[in-house]
Amino acid sequence: MKKMTEAKLVRTIRGDFVKANSITEFVIQSVPDYNQYKKLQCSIQCNDKDSTKIEWQLNTQANDSLIIKYGKQTDGWLSKTIPIKLRDTDKGPSIEVDVAKLEATL
């Protein structure tokens, strides 16, 4: 008998949402782990007026920035505040870690 897997609808943060809600930082709410696309993903809370809780799939820039700042053990990233900025691309705004602000944090 073939094993059936039920797909889950997961809402992840997008650059257009960040821009529309003037979000400038995330707080990591769950230990980042690899998703089905082999990218790190975690739950975050945004600093918008609704304190939105949503999933964040880290891009390469974000992944590398957090490893440099906090190390490879992702459990050490829990509860960290991550400053972000947007970069314009052909596909719309892309979320990046604001490295200058991240480096200034303790």
BALOBA-1460 file (C-alpha; in Angstrom, 3 decimals):
// residues 106
<rec num="1" residu="m" x="0.000" y="0.000" z="0.000"/>
<rec num="2" residu="k" x="1.296" y="3.445" z="-0.939"/>
<rec num="3" residu="k" x="1.940" y="5.879" z="1.927"/>
<rec num="4" residu="m" x="-0.080" y="9.086" z="1.646"/>
<rec num="5" residu="t" x="1.291" y="12.402" z="2.819"/>
<rec num="6" residu="e" x="-1.013" y="15.292" z="3.527"/>
<rec num="7" residu="a" x="0.288" y="18.638" z="2.309"/>
<rec num="8" residu="k" x="0.067" y="21.580" z="4.665"/>
<rec num="9" residu="l" x="-0.596" y="25.143" z="3.627"/>
<rec num="10" residu="v" x="2.151" y="27.269" z="5.151"/>
<rec num="11" residu="r" x="2.052" y="31.039" z="4.996"/>
<rec num="12" residu="t" x="5.528" y="32.559" z="4.760"/>
<rec num="13" residu="i" x="6.508" y="36.213" z="5.014"/>
<rec num="14" residu="r" x="6.948" y="38.080" z="1.729"/>
<rec num="15" residu="g" x="8.680" y="41.325" z="0.901"/>
<rec num="16" residu="d" x="5.495" y="43.069" z="-0.193"/>
<rec num="17" residu="f" x="3.922" y="42.349" z="3.226"/>
<rec num="18" residu="v" x="7.028" y="43.709" z="4.991"/>
<rec num="19" residu="k" x="6.897" y="46.873" z="2.893"/>
<rec num="20" residu="a" x="3.145" y="47.442" z="3.326"/>
<rec num="21" residu="n" x="3.402" y="47.038" z="7.117"/>
<rec num="22" residu="s" x="6.669" y="48.958" z="7.666"/>
<rec num="23" residu="i" x="8.308" y="45.932" z="9.326"/>
<rec num="24" residu="t" x="11.932" y="46.493" z="10.330"/>
<rec num="25" residu="e" x="12.698" y="43.459" z="12.480"/>
<rec num="26" residu="f" x="11.717" y="39.896" z="13.310"/>
<rec num="27" residu="v" x="12.021" y="37.960" z="16.562"/>
<rec num="28" residu="i" x="12.729" y="34.269" z="16.008"/>
<rec num="29" residu="q" x="10.002" y="32.236" z="17.769"/>
<rec num="30" residu="s" x="11.006" y="28.654" z="16.859"/>
<rec num="31" residu="v" x="14.295" y="26.890" z="16.299"/>
<rec num="32" residu="p" x="15.066" y="27.113" z="12.563"/>
<rec num="33" residu="d" x="14.994" y="23.755" z="10.802"/>
<rec num="34" residu="y" x="15.268" y="22.614" z="7.187"/>
<rec num="35" residu="n" x="12.015" y="22.471" z="5.221"/>
<rec num="36" residu="q" x="11.138" y="20.302" z="2.208"/>
<rec num="37" residu="y" x="13.052" y="22.707" z="-0.051"/>
<rec num="38" residu="k" x="16.233" y="22.217" z="2.030"/>
<rec num="39" residu="k" x="16.070" y="25.831" z="3.267"/>
<rec num="40" residu="l" x="16.017" y="26.919" z="6.876"/>
<rec num="41" residu="q" x="12.591" y="28.000" z="8.055"/>
<rec num="42" residu="c" x="11.285" y="29.233" z="11.405"/>
<rec num="43" residu="s" x="8.379" y="31.002" z="13.046"/>
<rec num="44" residu="i" x="8.874" y="34.705" z="13.616"/>
<rec num="45" residu="q" x="7.037" y="37.614" z="15.186"/>
<rec num="46" residu="c" x="7.139" y="40.903" z="13.291"/>
<rec num="47" residu="n" x="7.282" y="44.401" z="14.746"/>
<rec num="48" residu="d" x="4.197" y="45.609" z="12.863"/>
<rec num="49" residu="k" x="1.128" y="46.997" z="14.647"/>
<rec num="50" residu="d" x="-0.440" y="43.506" z="14.850"/>
<rec num="51" residu="s" x="2.750" y="41.705" z="16.002"/>
<rec num="52" residu="t" x="2.170" y="39.278" z="13.133"/>
<rec num="53" residu="k" x="3.348" y="35.698" z="13.686"/>
<rec num="54" residu="i" x="4.313" y="33.934" z="10.463"/>
<rec num="55" residu="e" x="6.895" y="31.578" z="8.954"/>
<rec num="56" residu="w" x="10.174" y="32.863" z="7.469"/>
<rec num="57" residu="q" x="12.078" y="30.862" z="4.867"/>
<rec num="58" residu="l" x="15.623" y="32.167" z="5.048"/>
<rec num="59" residu="n" x="17.411" y="33.044" z="1.831"/>
<rec num="60" residu="t" x="21.167" y="32.516" z="1.445"/>
<rec num="61" residu="q" x="22.020" y="36.047" z="2.601"/>
<rec num="62" residu="a" x="19.953" y="35.703" z="5.775"/>
<rec num="63" residu="n" x="21.258" y="32.201" z="6.472"/>
<rec num="64" residu="d" x="24.907" y="33.253" z="6.113"/>
<rec num="65" residu="s" x="24.431" y="36.451" z="8.143"/>
<rec num="66" residu="l" x="22.906" y="34.572" z="11.076"/>
<rec num="67" residu="i" x="25.591" y="31.870" z="11.002"/>
<rec num="68" residu="i" x="28.314" y="34.542" z="11.122"/>
<rec num="69" residu="k" x="26.621" y="36.363" z="14.008"/>
<rec num="70" residu="y" x="25.236" y="33.479" z="16.100"/>
<rec num="71" residu="g" x="26.970" y="30.302" z="14.884"/>
<rec num="72" residu="k" x="25.768" y="27.164" z="13.117"/>
<rec num="73" residu="q" x="23.677" y="25.803" z="16.015"/>
<rec num="74" residu="t" x="20.239" y="27.181" z="15.192"/>
<rec num="75" residu="d" x="18.877" y="26.588" z="18.704"/>
<rec num="76" residu="g" x="21.047" y="29.572" z="19.693"/>
<rec num="77" residu="w" x="19.046" y="31.777" z="17.321"/>
<rec num="78" residu="l" x="15.813" y="31.381" z="19.308"/>
<rec num="79" residu="s" x="14.414" y="34.696" z="20.632"/>
<rec num="80" residu="k" x="16.992" y="36.757" z="18.709"/>
<rec num="81" residu="t" x="15.815" y="40.022" z="17.188"/>
<rec num="82" residu="i" x="16.793" y="40.192" z="13.531"/>
<rec num="83" residu="p" x="16.881" y="43.618" z="11.837"/>
<rec num="84" residu="i" x="15.751" y="43.442" z="8.228"/>
<rec num="85" residu="k" x="15.652" y="45.595" z="5.120"/>
<rec num="86" residu="l" x="14.216" y="45.207" z="1.630"/>
<rec num="87" residu="r" x="16.086" y="44.957" z="-1.654"/>
<rec num="88" residu="d" x="14.247" y="45.631" z="-4.904"/>
<rec num="89" residu="t" x="14.371" y="42.783" z="-7.417"/>
<rec num="90" residu="d" x="12.625" y="41.974" z="-10.706"/>
<rec num="91" residu="k" x="10.245" y="39.742" z="-8.715"/>
<rec num="92" residu="g" x="9.433" y="42.419" z="-6.128"/>
<rec num="93" residu="p" x="10.961" y="43.325" z="-2.767"/>
<rec num="94" residu="s" x="13.267" y="40.731" z="-1.250"/>
<rec num="95" residu="i" x="13.817" y="40.445" z="2.520"/>
<rec num="96" residu="e" x="17.422" y="40.666" z="3.687"/>
<rec num="97" residu="v" x="19.063" y="40.801" z="7.088"/>
<rec num="98" residu="d" x="20.315" y="44.331" z="7.787"/>
<rec num="99" residu="v" x="23.892" y="43.239" z="8.467"/>
<rec num="100" residu="a" x="25.088" y="46.657" z="9.698"/>
<rec num="101" residu="k" x="22.359" y="46.756" z="12.355"/>
<rec num="102" residu="l" x="22.827" y="43.060" z="13.198"/>
<rec num="103" residu="e" x="26.546" y="43.557" z="13.776"/>
<rec num="104" residu="a" x="25.781" y="46.458" z="16.129"/>
<rec num="105" residu="t" x="23.706" y="44.196" z="18.428"/>
<rec num="106" residu="l" x="25.232" y="42.399" z="21.410"/>
